[in-house]
């Protein structure tokens, strides 16, 4: 396949910026590119409080100030700016010592003119080697090219992510030809936040992307935090830098049509609230490794393409740390909260546009495949979107439960795991375990995750209830078309309010939400049981399989056994009458001295398990290979993450990072796994021994380790 530099990757026509309303202050890509030439009006230069007048240019600080997005804006155009915050902007006549996390004072005119110097400047295009006459697709500025702008350092690239999702992307090379080196340098500029991918409007081109241009953006969304509505949140430290079509091969294999690249830790946006918009190296390593580990387990997830360090940028968390950026990739970053915030603001037309964008552009709903007229499932596009989000979320969380993964349940509409903050894989099986020490009430404990999934579906349903009810009215009208999804018209909400129909629509919509929640539970149980059958090595289904799984987990809880390794060892189950049964049981029970009655409990379970396995005539070696391919030998445990973070942060040991990445990408290999009943202890090479060590459970004091939201 021909490779393309990141500067030349095509823009997707399905990018949300072409289908959804933007922040009214920055209505177009051109409005972002104009900021570098900002000239402050007299009101900004005058002493005292600043009062902008109608017609004054929008100042650059409005990209970095926390503020509410009004007018139904779903996103704001914003350039990456990974600088230490508060910014070190000072008047020339007074020099102040800058401390991490502390403000320095400056006049308004100084702040605005200095910030304008950081904005993408059309006078500083970034051009691909040998294509200097091409229309620019990326920009920097004099300030961004200066020595005081943070110098990015490439710490790691996931070639597996690139191969599987972005095979057309040329990653370049630091050791290749001049062209390879230039491609790598330009890639690092983009992924390190110095270079911004942007395109000026081309009046002679197609409507989009050429005619409208292109620029990076951050999403506005709301959300619940620990069960309470928190109002506007938004991408406070993540900026989407590119939306590009997936290759035909990737589309055929994954069903993904568009891939959206996002920089996490790329600086302040209007949604940063009181935070600095940055990510520390510690949390960035966690996200980078976590996303690729989940992908290797074949669970729905965003991907991580690259990890870039910013050694000169200091960040204040519990202590002073250095900054880093993760380039993460997903089909869409739109969340349930993207629709919720518009509903709470009664921005009904924006809600309509969001629903249409998710249904048509993200899910690719085809009118030819809509339910038939009169179907009990309904033909409303909004109802179809709610059903699809619910089904994907059920599948997502079933995967979490099956593989012992815990997360804060941030929900993207595409049903992918995103925002790898305080996550963890289960060590000793404890269904009440909470991986986030900020979650004092255990709201997001392992056992509560399915309930939190239903909670998210309920909140999305609440936001869409009036729209779904309006669609039902359309379906019941004599003039409704015979085929295709039904969509509400522009102005539907305002018209419904004037006519007094909204309460009735909401009642009808909420009845549909209850149906969808019931479907969630069925889908969740079916997917969870399917995955557990894979882990148990069962080829057929049986009504008693759910109970078989549950009783196995009860035994793990009773005897405080490790979750992942207990599943892994099942592939070596020899049968209860085999002379290897007792050594096998000893291995499973981690050589614990158990009461004889407990041994009998295990044997009773294994007799049932043996009977289920006997339904198929599969050879033991075949079953073992199949089970090992569903049960990871390597698990990205908390102790592995903490050790890797320390080695990279304190020693600059990138080999340790690469080693754990490779293990995460191929978790089902044996890595020196011991055979039941074998006393042979082979001495491998140092690297093999290190991989084997990393497959272990770690020290007791790290079992069940909790991390913070800043992780």
VOGU-3710 file (C-alpha; in Angstrom, 3 decimals, decimal comma):
1> xxxxxxxxxx> 0,000/0,000/0,000  1,239/3,474/-0,889  2,095/5,505/2,206  1,076/9,119/2,795  2,549/11,635/5,226  0,297/13,004/7,922  0,303/16,330/6,061  -1,304/14,745/3,013  -3,881/12,403/4,560  -7,289/13,289/3,081
11> xxxxxxxxxx> -9,969/14,978/5,173  -13,133/12,951/5,754  -16,411/14,421/4,541  -17,937/12,834/7,663  -15,909/15,021/10,033  -18,260/16,505/12,656  -17,146/20,053/11,852  -18,960/19,780/8,492  -22,266/18,614/9,950  -22,615/20,301/13,340
21> xxxxxxxxxx> -22,759/23,923/14,545  -19,590/25,441/15,972  -19,009/27,893/18,794  -20,443/31,195/17,484  -17,232/33,026/18,451  -15,223/30,869/16,046  -17,659/29,888/13,285  -15,178/28,560/10,706  -11,624/27,305/10,176  -10,827/30,728/8,719
31> xxxxxxxxxx> -11,772/32,381/12,026  -9,083/30,339/13,776  -6,435/31,123/11,153  -7,160/34,855/11,462  -6,099/35,011/15,116  -2,384/35,243/14,316  -3,020/38,667/12,753  -5,125/39,910/15,660  -4,879/43,672/16,273  -6,201/44,685/19,696
41> xxxxxxxxxx> -8,798/47,493/19,685  -8,351/50,542/21,884  -10,558/49,047/24,607  -8,024/46,264/25,138  -5,067/48,642/25,225  -6,678/51,066/27,676  -6,077/50,693/31,424  -8,822/49,255/33,606  -11,418/46,561/32,904  -11,772/45,475/29,278
51> xxxxxxxxxx> -15,170/45,950/27,638  -15,316/44,685/24,068  -17,738/46,443/21,742  -19,795/44,934/18,951  -17,594/44,619/15,894  -14,365/44,222/17,866  -12,299/41,195/16,760  -12,538/38,131/18,999  -9,351/38,061/21,104  -7,112/34,964/21,125
61> xxxxxxxxxx> -7,653/34,433/24,853  -11,203/33,299/24,117  -9,688/30,014/22,912  -8,034/29,476/26,300  -10,522/31,037/28,748  -13,049/28,748/30,418  -16,496/29,787/29,214  -19,864/28,406/28,231  -20,487/27,610/24,584  -23,837/29,060/23,544
71> xxxxxxxxxx> -25,907/29,181/20,394  -26,043/25,377/20,150  -22,317/25,055/19,485  -21,130/21,435/19,602  -17,434/22,236/19,258  -14,931/25,055/19,121  -12,114/25,390/16,627  -8,900/25,529/18,651  -5,213/24,959/17,968  -3,026/22,704/20,142
81> xxxxxxxxxx> -0,914/24,770/22,548  0,830/22,528/25,107  2,347/25,266/27,264  2,763/25,403/31,007  -0,304/27,055/32,531  -0,832/29,691/33,863  1,097/31,042/30,909  4,373/32,844/31,434  3,248/36,046/29,694  4,757/39,190/31,219
91> xxxxxxxxxx> 5,008/42,880/30,461  8,515/43,859/29,391  8,963/46,535/32,043  8,586/44,147/35,003  10,217/40,703/35,180  8,499/38,246/37,533  9,768/34,878/38,673  7,516/32,144/37,284  6,560/29,249/39,558  4,736/26,131/38,390
101> xxxxxxxxxx> 0,987/26,575/38,783  1,300/30,232/39,829  0,077/33,239/37,881  2,163/36,170/36,714  0,494/39,491/35,984  0,355/41,283/32,649  -1,773/43,868/30,890  -4,676/42,632/28,758  -3,057/43,949/25,592  0,145/42,045/26,379
111> xxxxxxxxxx> -1,749/38,819/26,984  -3,723/39,066/23,745  -0,802/40,034/21,514  1,447/37,329/22,960  -1,226/34,658/22,600  -1,755/35,744/18,978  1,923/35,000/18,335  1,295/31,358/19,242  -1,640/30,914/16,882  -1,281/29,135/13,534
121> xxxxxxxxxx> 0,057/31,646/11,024  -0,576/31,354/7,294  2,824/32,948/6,712  4,478/29,866/8,218  3,207/26,878/6,243  4,698/23,415/6,774  5,327/21,791/3,395  6,233/18,233/2,543  9,691/17,697/1,087  9,439/17,801/-2,707
131> xxxxxxxxxx> 5,909/19,237/-2,639  6,711/22,839/-1,840  4,292/24,102/-4,511  1,307/22,230/-3,066  -1,498/23,990/-1,235  -0,506/24,150/2,486  -2,152/21,660/4,831  -0,358/22,615/8,059  0,920/25,754/9,743  3,112/26,910/12,597
141> xxxxxxxxxx> 4,192/30,441/13,596  7,406/32,274/14,300  6,834/31,754/18,014  6,161/28,049/17,584  9,443/27,728/15,677  11,422/29,590/18,325  13,726/27,956/20,870  11,388/28,687/23,790  8,538/26,583/22,367  8,476/23,064/23,908
151> xxxxxxxxxx> 10,591/20,571/21,984  8,701/17,293/21,580  10,462/13,988/22,131  9,040/10,858/20,518  8,903/8,194/23,219  7,016/5,471/21,369  4,945/4,688/18,280  2,527/1,775/18,136  3,236/0,318/14,722  0,490/-2,220/15,444
161> xxxxxxxxxx> -2,073/0,574/15,761  -0,773/2,103/12,541  -0,805/-1,233/10,697  -4,314/-2,146/11,824  -6,073/1,226/11,619  -3,863/3,619/9,627  -1,851/1,486/7,189  -1,755/4,388/4,732  0,123/6,663/7,179  3,839/7,116/6,514
171> xxxxxxxxxx> 5,546/7,187/9,918  8,902/8,158/8,444  12,143/7,224/10,169  14,823/8,973/12,193  17,492/6,816/10,517  16,364/6,618/6,891  16,696/8,846/3,847  16,295/12,613/3,932  12,671/12,151/2,897  12,110/9,612/5,707
181> xxxxxxxxxx> 13,713/11,926/8,262  11,643/14,889/7,070  8,433/12,840/7,246  9,250/11,718/10,798  10,156/15,263/11,862  6,907/16,649/10,453  4,936/13,842/12,105  6,561/14,668/15,435  5,730/18,344/14,941  2,055/17,508/14,524
191> xxxxxxxxxx> 1,867/14,930/17,324  3,893/17,166/19,632  1,492/20,101/19,258  3,885/22,470/17,443  2,382/22,052/13,965  -1,338/22,417/13,386  -3,090/20,593/10,560  -5,301/23,207/8,893  -6,477/24,203/5,437  -7,530/27,574/4,205
201> xxxxxxxxxx> -10,911/27,723/2,479  -10,679/27,194/-1,271  -13,655/28,903/-2,968  -13,068/26,917/-6,148  -13,092/23,484/-4,477  -15,974/21,142/-3,557  -18,226/22,242/-0,703  -16,170/20,414/1,881  -13,548/20,009/2,906  -11,976/22,303/0,294
211> xxxxxxxxxx> -14,502/25,146/0,209  -14,912/25,406/3,991  -11,313/24,594/4,905  -10,232/22,601/7,917  -8,948/23,240/11,445  -8,587/21,325/14,740  -11,433/21,359/17,260  -12,506/20,453/20,789  -15,945/19,069/21,636  -18,451/20,580/24,039
221> xxxxxxxxxx> -20,352/18,070/26,154  -21,925/17,722/29,571  -21,897/14,838/31,960  -22,511/13,288/35,332  -19,735/12,944/37,868  -20,392/10,326/40,533  -24,109/10,505/39,700  -24,587/14,273/39,822  -25,110/16,454/36,759  -21,949/18,549/36,358
231> xxxxxxxxxx> -23,145/20,788/33,521  -20,755/21,695/30,728  -17,534/19,686/30,697  -16,023/19,230/27,236  -12,605/18,432/25,820  -10,551/20,318/28,367  -7,213/18,812/27,352  -7,955/16,916/24,140  -8,032/18,422/20,656  -9,069/16,547/17,518
241> xxxxxxxxxx> -6,456/17,277/14,871  -7,639/15,189/11,916  -10,602/13,244/10,568  -9,584/10,972/7,706  -11,336/8,158/5,793  -10,374/4,617/6,750  -8,884/2,586/3,920  -11,207/0,102/2,155  -9,296/-2,757/3,815  -9,768/-1,283/7,290
251> xxxxxxxxxx> -13,440/-0,571/6,568  -13,986/-4,181/5,457  -12,239/-5,604/8,539  -13,537/-3,259/11,256  -16,627/-1,550/9,845  -14,998/1,810/10,628  -15,544/4,476/7,944  -13,704/7,421/9,469  -10,805/7,752/11,900  -10,403/10,778/14,109
261> xxxxxxxxxx> -6,972/11,568/15,552  -6,880/13,442/18,828  -4,064/14,858/20,945  -4,644/14,380/24,667  -2,687/16,834/26,795  -2,529/19,448/24,024  -3,267/22,535/26,106  -6,122/24,769/27,210  -9,474/24,946/25,411  -12,682/26,805/26,339
271> xxxxxxxxxx> -13,697/23,621/28,203  -10,678/23,341/30,504  -12,467/24,956/33,436  -9,905/25,383/36,247  -7,373/22,908/34,804  -4,218/23,447/32,728  -5,168/21,400/29,665  -2,064/19,235/30,010  -1,394/15,570/30,710  1,529/14,283/32,728
281> xxxxxxxxxx> 3,885/11,568/31,517  2,496/9,170/34,128  -1,120/9,368/32,927  -0,063/9,412/29,276  1,847/6,131/29,631  -1,228/4,614/31,269  -3,493/5,657/28,392  -1,009/4,663/25,705  -0,488/1,165/27,060  -4,065/0,683/28,241
291> xxxxxxxxxx> -5,657/1,381/24,872  -3,359/-1,007/23,019  -3,777/-3,703/25,676  -7,571/-3,543/25,305  -7,297/-3,688/21,520  -5,199/-6,855/21,783  -7,940/-8,422/23,917  -10,317/-7,688/21,011  -12,463/-5,420/23,164  -14,019/-2,191/21,786
301> xxxxxxxxxx> -11,586/0,649/22,419  -9,969/3,774/21,109  -6,388/3,187/19,971  -3,116/4,901/20,858  -0,806/5,747/17,969  2,029/7,582/19,691  3,412/8,854/22,973  5,309/12,158/22,874  7,126/13,698/25,821  7,519/17,414/26,541
311> xxxxxxxxxx> 10,447/17,396/28,982  10,576/21,184/29,399  6,877/21,588/30,287  6,264/21,324/34,011  2,864/20,315/35,348  1,597/20,609/38,907  -0,368/17,613/40,183  0,245/16,010/43,581  3,841/16,993/42,754  5,585/18,734/39,865
321> xxxxxxxxxx> 5,785/16,411/36,859  6,632/16,684/33,169  4,073/16,819/30,380  3,363/14,377/27,569  0,839/13,875/24,789  -0,950/10,770/23,572  -2,167/10,574/19,988  -5,334/8,573/20,269  -7,593/7,360/17,485  -11,318/6,537/17,372
331> xxxxxxxxxx> -14,138/6,476/14,809  -15,741/9,349/16,732  -15,204/11,118/20,043  -18,824/12,236/20,408  -20,193/11,235/23,800  -23,582/10,719/25,360  -22,972/14,036/27,119  -22,701/15,779/23,734  -26,443/15,240/23,303  -27,277/15,743/26,970
341> xxxxxxxxxx> -25,853/19,264/27,136  -27,876/20,390/24,108  -31,088/18,935/25,550  -30,586/20,672/28,910  -30,108/23,957/27,016  -33,178/23,257/24,854  -31,059/23,581/21,732  -33,491/21,342/19,895  -32,150/21,846/16,402  -28,620/21,057/17,526
351> xxxxxxxxxx> -29,966/17,889/19,140  -31,588/17,028/15,805  -28,329/17,645/13,941  -26,307/15,580/16,412  -28,761/12,704/16,102  -28,575/12,842/12,313  -24,762/13,052/12,318  -24,383/10,059/14,644  -26,954/8,016/12,736  -25,931/8,857/9,193
361> xxxxxxxxxx> -22,213/9,631/9,394  -20,999/7,606/12,389  -23,289/4,562/12,254  -23,904/4,762/8,499  -27,609/3,947/8,844  -29,094/2,993/5,488  -32,749/3,794/4,800  -33,062/0,512/2,926  -32,333/-1,326/6,198  -34,751/0,598/8,398
371> xxxxxxxxxx> -37,573/-1,287/10,169  -40,713/-1,763/8,108  -43,582/0,677/8,417  -45,718/-0,301/11,386  -42,924/-2,290/13,020  -42,948/-2,465/16,814  -39,334/-1,271/16,784  -40,268/2,093/15,276  -38,623/3,872/12,369  -37,436/7,035/14,068
381> xxxxxxxxxx> -33,781/7,857/13,453  -33,398/9,043/17,057  -34,790/5,798/18,419  -32,433/3,842/16,136  -29,481/5,894/17,425  -30,497/5,274/21,050  -30,814/1,542/20,377  -27,435/1,379/18,670  -25,629/3,314/21,414  -27,284/1,119/24,047
391> xxxxxxxxxx> -26,374/-2,131/22,254  -22,768/-1,047/21,748  -22,490/0,035/25,387  -23,867/-3,320/26,542  -21,277/-5,164/24,447  -18,530/-2,848/25,721  -19,280/-3,392/29,406  -19,825/-7,129/28,921  -16,230/-7,214/27,689  -15,068/-5,308/30,744
401> xxxxxxxxxx> -16,796/-7,762/33,069  -15,526/-10,805/31,189  -11,890/-9,659/31,325  -11,918/-8,104/34,787  -11,468/-4,534/33,586  -12,540/-1,528/35,676  -13,091/1,995/34,415  -14,975/5,194/35,213  -17,581/4,473/32,514  -17,031/7,427/30,203
411> xxxxxxxxxx> -19,334/6,579/27,327  -18,663/7,385/23,680  -21,601/6,870/21,323  -19,557/4,390/19,256  -19,298/2,054/22,246  -15,512/2,231/22,572  -13,527/2,449/25,780  -12,060/5,962/26,025  -10,276/8,131/28,588  -7,920/5,687/30,273
421> xxxxxxxxxx> -7,521/7,457/33,593  -8,034/5,496/36,828  -8,506/2,108/35,188  -7,335/-1,321/36,330  -7,428/-5,005/35,495  -8,577/-7,240/38,329  -5,916/-8,946/40,455  -7,455/-11,091/43,214  -11,088/-11,504/42,226  -13,219/-9,119/44,257
431> xxxxxxxxxx> -16,488/-8,023/42,625  -16,728/-5,020/44,960  -13,267/-3,701/44,038  -12,982/0,008/43,187  -9,916/1,041/41,171  -10,311/4,816/41,698  -9,570/5,953/45,236  -11,640/9,099/44,584  -14,738/6,883/44,265  -15,362/6,610/47,986
441> xxxxxxxxxx> -18,913/5,237/47,630  -17,925/2,577/45,099  -20,261/3,890/42,435  -17,991/2,562/39,672  -16,972/-0,674/41,368  -16,495/-3,713/39,160  -19,896/-5,180/40,009  -21,670/-1,853/39,423  -20,385/-1,246/35,903  -23,365/-2,839/34,105
451> xxxxxxxxxx> -25,731/-0,720/36,224  -23,748/2,379/35,315  -24,082/1,422/31,652  -27,857/1,351/32,012  -27,642/4,679/33,866  -25,841/6,167/30,845  -28,468/4,803/28,455  -31,202/6,270/30,655  -29,546/9,704/30,570  -29,194/9,570/26,798
461> xxxxxxxxxx> -32,836/8,502/26,560  -33,881/11,400/28,784  -32,048/13,791/26,465  -33,660/12,330/23,349  -37,146/11,569/24,722  -38,967/14,530/23,145  -37,307/13,916/19,779  -38,202/10,198/19,878  -41,798/11,068/20,780  -41,984/13,519/17,885
471> xxxxxxxxxx> -40,732/10,782/15,553  -43,556/8,530/16,780  -46,045/11,218/15,797  -44,492/11,350/12,341  -44,740/7,583/12,004  -48,401/7,595/12,997  -49,310/10,289/10,470  -50,915/9,277/7,195  -48,304/11,213/5,233  -45,285/9,284/6,563
481> xxxxxxxxxx> -43,221/7,633/3,806  -43,464/3,880/3,389  -39,751/3,191/3,820  -36,696/4,661/5,478  -35,872/6,195/8,844  -38,015/9,122/9,961  -36,326/12,392/10,937  -37,780/15,448/12,631  -37,682/18,734/10,724  -35,763/21,866/11,532
491> xxxxxxxxxx> -37,676/23,882/14,138  -39,405/20,797/15,548  -38,600/21,665/19,161  -39,668/25,295/19,058  -42,838/24,296/17,241  -43,541/21,587/19,787  -43,072/24,026/22,646  -45,444/26,577/21,104  -48,060/23,877/20,496  -47,684/22,367/23,981
501> xxxxxxxxxx> -46,675/18,943/22,626  -43,326/18,482/24,365  -44,612/16,809/27,536  -46,604/14,289/25,521  -43,655/13,561/23,264  -41,421/13,099/26,303  -43,829/10,590/27,861  -43,910/8,523/24,671  -40,126/8,765/24,303  -39,478/7,599/27,859
511> xxxxxxxxxx> -41,663/4,543/27,273  -39,347/3,664/24,384  -36,334/4,234/26,652  -37,616/1,550/29,018  -37,790/-0,877/26,093  -34,206/-0,057/25,142  -32,984/-0,550/28,711  -34,591/-3,994/28,785  -32,833/-4,805/25,496  -29,537/-3,644/27,064
521> xxxxxxxxxx> -29,815/-6,297/29,761  -30,475/-9,070/27,246  -27,593/-7,989/24,988  -25,245/-7,624/27,951  -26,011/-11,086/29,328  -25,732/-12,733/25,904  -22,373/-11,093/25,137  -20,988/-11,698/28,617  -21,962/-15,378/28,450  -20,497/-15,684/24,946
531> xxxxxxxxxx> -17,155/-14,292/26,080  -17,134/-16,477/29,174  -17,777/-19,557/27,029  -14,706/-18,611/25,015  -12,686/-18,271/28,196  -13,932/-21,617/29,493  -13,273/-23,310/26,162  -16,908/-24,260/25,520  -17,833/-24,748/21,880  -21,596/-24,985/22,330
541> xxxxxxxxxx> -24,140/-23,078/24,363  -26,208/-24,418/27,244  -28,810/-22,800/29,464  -26,682/-23,593/32,507  -23,555/-21,802/31,285  -24,285/-18,546/33,105  -24,651/-20,442/36,388  -21,457/-22,399/35,649  -19,558/-19,130/35,257  -21,152/-17,603/38,349
551> xxxxxxxxxx> -20,249/-20,566/40,551  -16,645/-20,446/39,291  -16,431/-16,766/40,215  -17,947/-17,513/43,631  -15,124/-19,979/44,278  -12,507/-17,428/43,156  -13,995/-14,937/45,616  -14,153/-17,434/48,452  -10,493/-18,385/48,110  -9,119/-14,962/47,044
561> xxxxxxxxxx> -7,668/-16,266/43,805  -6,246/-14,261/40,941  -8,815/-13,577/38,211  -6,771/-13,722/35,021  -4,347/-16,533/35,893  -7,232/-18,705/37,134  -8,838/-18,528/33,702  -5,498/-19,090/31,973  -4,750/-22,332/33,827  -8,106/-23,850/32,811
571> xxxxxxxxxx> -6,668/-24,718/29,405  -4,431/-27,260/31,196  -7,350/-28,948/32,998  -6,564/-32,693/32,607  -9,841/-34,167/33,873  -10,813/-35,079/37,427  -9,690/-38,715/37,033  -6,242/-37,835/35,674  -3,134/-38,266/37,856  -2,380/-34,646/36,964
581> xxxxxxxxxx> -5,635/-33,401/38,530  -4,181/-32,833/41,997  -1,093/-30,974/40,689  -3,435/-28,927/38,470  -5,665/-28,052/41,427  -2,622/-27,160/43,506  -1,475/-24,814/40,750  -4,897/-23,202/40,459  -5,195/-22,747/44,216  -1,713/-21,233/44,357
591> xxxxxxxxxx> -0,557/-24,009/46,748  -2,925/-22,766/49,446  -3,708/-25,242/52,215  -7,493/-25,605/52,000  -9,995/-27,518/54,079  -11,022/-30,823/52,480  -14,616/-29,623/52,107  -13,391/-26,737/49,965  -11,401/-29,155/47,815  -14,621/-31,098/47,324
601> xxxxxxxxxx> -16,397/-27,882/46,273  -13,786/-27,340/43,584  -13,979/-30,952/42,435  -17,767/-30,738/42,144  -17,374/-27,667/39,964  -14,737/-29,332/37,800  -16,970/-32,377/37,342  -19,672/-30,102/35,899  -17,056/-28,329/33,794  -15,711/-31,657/32,570
611> xxxxxxxxxx> -19,199/-32,718/31,536  -19,652/-29,510/29,521  -16,301/-30,000/27,798  -17,239/-33,580/26,936  -20,093/-32,347/24,745  -17,487/-31,755/22,028  -14,981/-34,371/20,836  -12,127/-31,899/20,561  -8,564/-33,028/21,236  -7,060/-31,564/24,456
621> xxxxxxxxxx> -4,240/-29,859/22,523  -6,737/-28,178/20,209  -8,848/-27,011/23,138  -5,784/-25,684/24,914  -4,674/-23,627/21,926  -8,160/-22,201/21,548  -8,510/-21,382/25,243  -5,057/-19,854/25,470  -6,053/-17,580/22,586  -8,927/-16,243/24,737
631> xxxxxxxxxx> -7,136/-16,013/28,105  -4,158/-13,654/28,323  -0,914/-14,797/29,880  0,191/-11,181/30,192  -2,099/-8,721/31,961  -1,373/-5,000/32,179  -1,471/-4,972/35,960  -1,060/-1,919/38,153  2,376/-2,996/39,364  3,586/-3,310/35,767
641> xxxxxxxxxx> 2,278/0,166/34,948  3,785/1,751/38,039  7,162/0,114/37,463  7,205/1,104/33,793  6,233/4,684/34,588  9,056/4,937/37,145  11,634/3,522/34,714  10,657/5,948/31,948  10,243/8,967/34,219  13,316/8,528/36,411
651> xxxxxxxxxx> 15,701/6,581/34,183  14,545/7,425/30,656  14,298/3,668/30,029  12,352/3,508/26,770  13,274/-0,160/26,303  11,132/-0,958/29,335  8,236/0,943/27,758  8,656/-0,852/24,448  8,851/-4,231/26,173  5,549/-3,697/27,992
661> xxxxxxxxxx> 3,945/-2,349/24,815  4,951/-5,504/22,930  3,605/-7,696/25,742  0,359/-5,704/25,750  0,012/-6,136/21,996  0,499/-9,927/22,181  -0,894/-10,978/25,576  -1,809/-14,576/24,676  1,735/-15,888/24,083  3,140/-18,348/26,643
671> xxxxxxxxxx> 6,100/-16,241/27,900  7,712/-19,053/29,904  4,433/-20,423/31,241  4,854/-23,407/33,559  3,340/-26,758/32,609  1,192/-28,495/35,199  3,026/-31,522/36,603  6,385/-30,529/35,167  9,355/-29,885/37,445  11,526/-28,675/34,586
681> xxxxxxxxxx> 12,670/-25,094/35,078  14,352/-23,881/31,941  16,783/-21,012/32,120  16,007/-18,618/29,326  17,814/-15,577/28,057  17,597/-12,410/30,116  14,916/-10,828/27,917  12,731/-13,951/28,084  13,093/-14,061/31,866  12,114/-10,405/32,104
691> xxxxxxxxxx> 8,979/-10,993/30,013  8,120/-13,940/32,248  8,550/-11,777/35,342  6,207/-9,154/33,919  3,549/-11,855/33,516  3,557/-12,385/37,275  1,163/-11,040/39,873  3,658/-8,697/41,499  4,171/-7,874/45,141  1,289/-8,308/47,585
701> xxxxxxxxxx> 1,220/-4,602/48,424  0,349/-3,791/44,799  -2,619/-6,165/44,571  -5,778/-4,086/44,202  -3,727/-0,891/43,899  -5,953/2,174/43,532  -5,015/5,212/41,481  -6,331/8,767/41,314  -8,244/10,748/38,706  -4,994/12,555/37,877
711> x> -3,697/9,189/36,662
//
